[in-house]
Amino acid sequence: MAKSLGSKNVGLLRLVEERSLTKKIEEEKKHKREKQVPYLHKDCISNILVRLPLDSLQRSRFVCKPWYNIIKNPKFIDAHLHRSESVLIFLSPFPNESLYPFSMTSVPKEMPNTVSVELNLLQPKPIPIFNHTTINATRFSVQFLEFKNDKSKIGEYSLSCSGNIRATCNGLILLDNKLKKGGLVVMNPVTRKLIALPLGTLSRPHDESYGFALIDSTGEYKVVHLFRDELRYVSCEILSLRTKAWREVNGPSFGFFNRFVDGPISAIGGLHWIPQVDRSEYIVSIEVDKEKFHQIPLPRSSRTHDRIVEMGGVLGLVVHEDVNHIDIWILKGFYGEVWTKYHSITVGSIIDMVPLFSLRIKGDIIFKRDEDGSFYVYDFQHQEMRKVEMVEGCIPRSSTTYLPHVNSLVSWMEVNLDMCD
């Protein structure tokens, strides 16, 4: 019996010694690996991470806690935003889909890997097992079109919705809330964070227009809603994401607007509309911080295919002088500034080319032809107009509505960047 106990003790002692030796070897290996990997300051790591594509950056958050803290830092998010190129965001109906009931308690089998905006809105609320709330509306996939080296490809957010995209700002989108008539949703399609906004004034789609802007001095986001009332006056209400409440403000003077054609362009601290389809002599603008409307004369009357665009922080006016001649004018501010001619395009232009937006980083302008929906890019450096080749994804329908956008990690929640390390 004593011999048996002695053997067991020897065996246990040997097991403890082996485990201790194994642990020591592992620690030596770990120490050796740490010696081989040079130390990088967090500023250096941040400088590397900010250059990653957005999908890689999203995955990098889960590599380690220091990387997670870097990527979620508001200063990093702001730096990434300023390095990100602009894209066109749009809605695409799901294949072979028309009107059909969509159950809010599950994702349809046609889109198993897609997150629904409406389902996310319902998640914080209890959903009874036998609740069969439905929306009889077409479901859309939220997609974006990016341009690089005269080529374009379609990107996916794996996100679906029923409502239209009303406006965009810094990577945030303003969506119709189909669960509440007249309601809106602010969402970042990359991070999928969202917030529902309260009901505003109800109006017919063709008698209203939404704008979405950031006040740089305060970091406050505002939603501007113009709508035509029963007396045909254009009224205005504004919602601050800080208070999440609509306020009535003095609208533009009577007769400023003929009809709401396109959504407004955000530039030089304001939102700007061309108030009629053809032969407009001025634009209607609102200073978002002062909530004051202006009528700004144009350097020349705008025509059907002319547009205003944001160009590197200034407001640009792209006008067709004749069949093969496009002029670009710029305005740098509300006060003490006048329109100045910036550039003339005299090669490769076509009369039905509609300017959509200016690339944030490179500065080139993307045009879309009305005839066939094809895209063209005007290269300012080489002064060339070139057709864009679609290299990935199906060509969207020519009637598709596009909005300038930037994929970012931005949130609507206010953060003082000076207080963040």
Beta strands, then each sheet from edge to edge (+ up, - down):
strand 1: 86-93
strand 2: 101-103
strand 3: 115-116
strand 4: 134-136
strand 5: 140-148
strand 6: 151-161
strand 7: 165-169
strand 8: 172-177
strand 9: 183-187
strand 10: 194-197
strand 11: 208-215
strand 12: 220-228
strand 13: 234-240
strand 14: 245-249
strand 15: 265-267
strand 16: 270-273
strand 17: 280-287
strand 18: 292-302
strand 19: 307-311
strand 20: 314-322
strand 21: 325-331
strand 22: 340-345
strand 23: 353-358
strand 24: 365-369
strand 25: 375-379
strand 26: 384-387
strand 27: 389-392
strand 28: 403-406
sheet 1: 3+ 6+ 5- 1+ 28-
sheet 2: 2+ 4-
sheet 3: 3+ 6+ 27+
sheet 4: 7+ 8- 9+ 10-
sheet 5: 11+ 12- 13+ 14-
sheet 6: 15+ 16- 17+ 18-
sheet 7: 19+ 20- 21+ 22-
sheet 8: 23+ 24- 25+ 26-
end
